[in-house]
Amino acid sequence: MSFRLRVLGLLMLVALAATAATGWLTLRQANRQVQETVTAGRQEVARITGELRTYGFTHGTWEGLSPTVAELARDTGQRIRVATESDVLLTDSDALAGRTPRALSGQPAVLVDARPVLKVPAGQGHRASMKQVSVAIAEYRAEVAYAACLTEAGAEVTVRPDGLGIPRYSTDRRPARCPAPGTDGPLAPADLDAVDACRAQQQFTVCLQRVFNSRVGPAAPPRLEVRLGVRNESAPTLAAAPTVAVAAGVALAVVAVGLLLSRAVLRPVRAMTVAAKGLGEGDLGRRVPVSGRDEIAQLGGAFNRMADSIQAGEERQRRLTGDIAHELRTPLANLRGYLEALRDGVVDPTPELLESLHREALLQQRIVDDLQDLALAEAGALTYHPADVDLREILEAGRRAHHAQAEAAGVALRLEAPEPVHVTADTDRLRQVVGNLVGNALRATPAGGSVTLAVLPRGELAVVEVRDTGKGISPEDLPHLFDRFWRADASRGRATGGSGLGLSIARQIVTDHRGTIDVRSEVGAGTTFTIVLPRAAERSAG
């Protein structure tokens, strides 16, 4: 799998996992907090309504309810508004707290009914049950009136339901005996308590009188409408700690994955860095291990190929320097020896000797010129003058130039060019290539053999062949044929084998013309050099 796809898949997996984990936690936390909020709200409502009902059930009246409401508001944090079903306001926690009453929430009012729930004994007839209900109603009226008067008098009221569910009230306070009116002087503490008790007794008596007067009216406290909360109250916010914890966990996971991924990426990069430093320090044998087929592996392979190319170039440069030194050392030593001998009078300056020395100097000049041409060609600085060229004329010029050499060697030099074939090329450079190939073919062909120059069109290409019937080239020598200073016949000297640079120069010239040069050979049968060039557009179109 591609390294890019692996990284993309890993990042997508991490992103999906992080998104899923965060979403799941947020949903779970929101559901839990909603449930907790709903449960807490129900518990608060149950507590508020329960304590209000207990107060009404215990005291038989809603008077004195404000302290209880204030305490509930402080404990629950709710705004509590208590009113009767006829919307008579009894108390409001905002007013009790000294603030302006806030707008009520849109929630419906909660009903609080302090009336007891009648418990009808099972197994009795309807008349008996109805009679008990009537008695219970009368007793409830009396008990509620009694409880209300006790509450108004400030007495501690204790309540317990009887078998029918009717509240039975009692108090530990005994009837007080009031001091005689007109008593002068300060009162003792005991007398002060007696005065307070007397006042409570009087309040209780007044209450009983009022109850007696209103016995025909409703006895139970009215039902209440309790409104909780305020309008636009902010909803509870989600706790940030779990979300932050998951985010931190996801971040740590991403960092861990990033570290693993960076190690996997940087390991081959680090190896390439070390190998590159080695190459820079002269260790041309440094390579990096390559495994897989992803981009990193391709980069490692490219680095190794670059290192191979650098090493091969360095070896070629070293070999070229050695070859140049070898090619020039011997002839220059010969020239130096003859010149010193002529200077010392050891040998006579005969015309034959001077002619030989001149030929040797020309040969050295040829080697230097070939080296210069090859260096310019490989650097892309060799000058070309392209023009429309008929390859048949190029081959004919090469045949004429080597005709005398072929006759002297007893080799037949033929031309096979049935039709004109045009290319866009530099005429002089192509003649240089053909001349080098023909000269090599004549030197490799014994007397009685033949060298054939052929050209033929092949679609949009032009194919030139130089065929000989010489002794051929062995397969192990073919890969080195275009190397500098390489000769197929090591026994040939510079005078008979050339400078060893001609084929290298020829290949570079053909390459610069967007063509190729190839060779095939069979030992004992001969060798064929094939040059393929693109045909001129206007000619190939016709």
Secondary structure, DSSP 8 states (H G I E B T S, - for coil): --HHHHHHHHHHHHHHHHHHHHHHHHHHHHHHHHHHHHHHHHHHHHHHHHHHHHHHHHHSSSTT-HHHHHHHHHHH---EEEEETT--EEEEHHHHTTS----B-SS--EEE--S------TT--HHHHHHHHHHHHHHHHHHHHHHHHHHHTT---EEEE-TTS-EEEE-S--------TT--S---HHHHHHHHHHHHHHHHHHHHHHHHHTTTS--S---EEEEESBTT-------HHHHHHHHHHHHHHHHHHHHHHHHHHHHHHHHHHHHHHHHHTT-TT------SSSHHHHHHHHHHHHHHHHHHHHHHHHHHHHHHHHHHHHHHHHHHHHHHHHHHTSS---HHHHHHHHHHHHHHHHHHHHHHHHHHHHTT------EEEEHHHHHHHHHHHTHHHHHHHT-EEEEE-SS--EEEE-HHHHHHHHHHHHHHHHHHS-TT-EEEEEEEEETTEEEEEEEE-S----TTTGGGTTSTT--SSTT--HHHH--S-HHHHHHHHHHHTT-EEEEEEETTTEEEEEEEEEB-HHHHH-
